[in-house]
Protein backbone atom coordinates (compact mmCIF):
# COMPACT_ATOMS: atom_id res chain seq x y z
CA UNK A 1 0.00 0.00 0.00
CA UNK A 2 1.30 3.45 -0.88
CA UNK A 3 2.19 5.87 1.86
CA UNK A 4 -1.01 7.44 3.13
CA UNK A 5 -1.48 10.56 5.19
CA UNK A 6 -2.74 9.77 8.68
CA UNK A 7 -5.67 11.92 9.65
CA UNK A 8 -6.55 10.45 13.03
CA UNK A 9 -6.46 7.31 15.12
CA UNK A 10 -9.17 5.02 16.40
CA UNK A 11 -8.40 4.13 19.99
CA UNK A 12 -9.36 0.65 21.08
CA UNK A 13 -8.16 -1.22 24.15
CA UNK A 14 -4.47 -2.04 23.56
CA UNK A 15 -4.60 -0.77 19.98
CA UNK A 16 -4.40 2.48 17.99
CA UNK A 17 -5.56 2.24 14.39
CA UNK A 18 -4.54 4.91 11.87
CA UNK A 19 -7.19 6.29 9.52
CA UNK A 20 -6.69 8.34 6.36
CA UNK A 21 -8.51 11.68 5.82
CA UNK A 22 -11.60 9.85 4.48
CA UNK A 23 -11.76 7.45 7.43
CA UNK A 24 -10.36 4.36 5.71
CA UNK A 25 -7.72 2.22 7.41
CA UNK A 26 -4.18 3.21 6.55
CA UNK A 27 -3.11 -0.42 7.04
CA UNK A 28 -5.73 -3.03 6.14
CA UNK A 29 -3.95 -5.50 8.44
CA UNK A 30 -5.23 -3.44 11.40
CA UNK A 31 -8.79 -4.59 10.69
CA UNK A 32 -10.62 -6.76 13.19
CA UNK A 33 -14.26 -7.20 14.16
CA UNK A 34 -13.64 -4.76 17.04
CA UNK A 35 -12.30 -2.16 14.60
CA UNK A 36 -15.39 -2.70 12.43
CA UNK A 37 -17.68 -2.22 15.44
CA UNK A 38 -15.87 0.98 16.41
CA UNK A 39 -16.09 2.49 12.91
CA UNK A 40 -19.75 1.46 12.63
CA UNK A 41 -20.51 2.94 16.06
CA UNK A 42 -19.00 6.27 15.00
CA UNK A 43 -21.46 6.20 12.08
CA UNK A 44 -24.38 5.45 14.41
CA UNK A 45 -24.65 1.83 13.25
CA UNK A 46 -24.97 -1.15 15.59
CA UNK A 47 -23.78 -4.10 13.54
CA UNK A 48 -26.30 -6.92 13.20
CA UNK A 49 -26.00 -10.33 11.56
CA UNK A 50 -27.25 -8.73 8.32
CA UNK A 51 -24.39 -6.22 8.41
CA UNK A 52 -21.84 -8.97 9.05
CA UNK A 53 -23.16 -10.96 6.08
CA UNK A 54 -22.48 -8.00 3.79
CA UNK A 55 -19.09 -7.35 5.41
CA UNK A 56 -18.13 -10.98 4.79
CA UNK A 57 -19.22 -10.70 1.12
CA UNK A 58 -17.18 -7.49 0.76
CA UNK A 59 -14.05 -8.97 2.30
CA UNK A 60 -14.38 -12.08 0.13
CA UNK A 61 -14.84 -9.88 -2.97
CA UNK A 62 -11.70 -7.94 -2.07
CA UNK A 63 -9.65 -11.10 -1.58
CA UNK A 64 -10.80 -12.44 -4.94
CA UNK A 65 -10.50 -9.28 -7.05
CA UNK A 66 -8.12 -7.06 -5.02
CA UNK A 67 -10.51 -4.12 -5.01
CA UNK A 68 -13.55 -3.05 -3.04
CA UNK A 69 -16.68 -3.09 -5.19
CA UNK A 70 -18.56 0.05 -6.20
CA UNK A 71 -22.35 -0.02 -5.77
CA UNK A 72 -23.36 -2.08 -8.82
CA UNK A 73 -20.81 -4.85 -8.30
CA UNK A 74 -21.64 -4.82 -4.58
CA UNK A 75 -25.35 -5.34 -5.26
CA UNK A 76 -24.52 -8.16 -7.67
CA UNK A 77 -22.07 -9.85 -5.27
CA UNK A 78 -24.48 -9.62 -2.32
CA UNK A 79 -27.35 -10.95 -4.45
CA UNK A 80 -25.25 -13.87 -5.64
CA UNK A 81 -23.98 -14.73 -2.14
CA UNK A 82 -27.03 -13.96 -0.01
CA UNK A 83 -30.00 -14.12 -2.35
CA UNK A 84 -31.95 -11.75 -4.53
CA UNK A 85 -33.85 -10.10 -1.67
CA UNK A 86 -30.65 -9.03 0.12
CA UNK A 87 -28.97 -8.10 -3.15
CA UNK A 88 -31.05 -4.98 -3.63
CA UNK A 89 -29.88 -1.39 -3.35
CA UNK A 90 -32.68 -0.55 -0.91
CA UNK A 91 -31.54 -3.31 1.48
CA UNK A 92 -27.95 -2.08 1.37
CA UNK A 93 -29.08 1.54 1.84
CA UNK A 94 -31.01 0.50 4.95
CA UNK A 95 -27.94 -1.23 6.40
CA UNK A 96 -25.33 1.31 5.29
CA UNK A 97 -27.08 4.69 4.80
CA UNK A 98 -25.78 7.30 2.40
CA UNK A 99 -23.25 5.55 0.21
CA UNK A 100 -23.45 1.82 1.01
CA UNK A 101 -20.40 0.81 -1.04
CA UNK A 102 -18.13 3.40 0.62
CA UNK A 103 -19.48 3.01 4.16
CA UNK A 104 -19.52 -0.79 4.09
CA UNK A 105 -15.98 -0.84 2.67
CA UNK A 106 -14.75 1.43 5.48
CA UNK A 107 -16.38 -0.76 8.11
CA UNK A 108 -14.99 -3.89 6.41
CA UNK A 109 -11.49 -2.42 6.56
CA UNK A 110 -11.12 -2.13 2.80
CA UNK A 111 -9.89 0.73 0.62
CA UNK A 112 -12.33 3.17 -0.91
CA UNK A 113 -14.12 1.54 -3.85
CA UNK A 114 -12.99 2.68 -7.27
CA UNK A 115 -15.42 4.92 -9.13
CA UNK A 116 -16.99 6.19 -5.89
CA UNK A 117 -16.86 9.94 -5.36
C-alpha positions in Angstrom: 0.0 0.0 0.0 1.3 3.4 -0.9 2.2 5.9 1.9 -1.0 7.4 3.1 -1.5 10.6 5.2 -2.7 9.8 8.7 -5.7 11.9 9.7 -6.5 10.5 13.0 -6.5 7.3 15.1 -9.2 5.0 16.4 -8.4 4.1 20.0 -9.4 0.6 21.1 -8.2 -1.2 24.2 -4.5 -2.0 23.6 -4.6 -0.8 20.0 -4.4 2.5 18.0 -5.6 2.2 14.4 -4.5 4.9 11.9 -7.2 6.3 9.5 -6.7 8.3 6.4 -8.5 11.7 5.8 -11.6 9.9 4.5 -11.8 7.5 7.4 -10.4 4.4 5.7 -7.7 2.2 7.4 -4.2 3.2 6.5 -3.1 -0.4 7.0 -5.7 -3.0 6.1 -4.0 -5.5 8.4 -5.2 -3.4 11.4 -8.8 -4.6 10.7 -10.6 -6.8 13.2 -14.3 -7.2 14.2 -13.6 -4.8 17.0 -12.3 -2.2 14.6 -15.4 -2.7 12.4 -17.7 -2.2 15.4 -15.9 1.0 16.4 -16.1 2.5 12.9 -19.7 1.5 12.6 -20.5 2.9 16.1 -19.0 6.3 15.0 -21.5 6.2 12.1 -24.4 5.5 14.4 -24.7 1.8 13.2 -25.0 -1.1 15.6 -23.8 -4.1 13.5 -26.3 -6.9 13.2 -26.0 -10.3 11.6 -27.3 -8.7 8.3 -24.4 -6.2 8.4 -21.8 -9.0 9.1 -23.2 -11.0 6.1 -22.5 -8.0 3.8 -19.1 -7.4 5.4 -18.1 -11.0 4.8 -19.2 -10.7 1.1 -17.2 -7.5 0.8 -14.1 -9.0 2.3 -14.4 -12.1 0.1 -14.8 -9.9 -3.0 -11.7 -7.9 -2.1 -9.6 -11.1 -1.6 -10.8 -12.4 -4.9 -10.5 -9.3 -7.0 -8.1 -7.1 -5.0 -10.5 -4.1 -5.0 -13.6 -3.1 -3.0 -16.7 -3.1 -5.2 -18.6 0.0 -6.2 -22.3 0.0 -5.8 -23.4 -2.1 -8.8 -20.8 -4.9 -8.3 -21.6 -4.8 -4.6 -25.3 -5.3 -5.3 -24.5 -8.2 -7.7 -22.1 -9.8 -5.3 -24.5 -9.6 -2.3 -27.3 -10.9 -4.4 -25.3 -13.9 -5.6 -24.0 -14.7 -2.1 -27.0 -14.0 0.0 -30.0 -14.1 -2.3 -32.0 -11.7 -4.5 -33.8 -10.1 -1.7 -30.7 -9.0 0.1 -29.0 -8.1 -3.1 -31.1 -5.0 -3.6 -29.9 -1.4 -3.4 -32.7 -0.6 -0.9 -31.5 -3.3 1.5 -27.9 -2.1 1.4 -29.1 1.5 1.8 -31.0 0.5 5.0 -27.9 -1.2 6.4 -25.3 1.3 5.3 -27.1 4.7 4.8 -25.8 7.3 2.4 -23.3 5.6 0.2 -23.4 1.8 1.0 -20.4 0.8 -1.0 -18.1 3.4 0.6 -19.5 3.0 4.2 -19.5 -0.8 4.1 -16.0 -0.8 2.7 -14.8 1.4 5.5 -16.4 -0.8 8.1 -15.0 -3.9 6.4 -11.5 -2.4 6.6 -11.1 -2.1 2.8 -9.9 0.7 0.6 -12.3 3.2 -0.9 -14.1 1.5 -3.9 -13.0 2.7 -7.3 -15.4 4.9 -9.1 -17.0 6.2 -5.9 -16.9 9.9 -5.4 
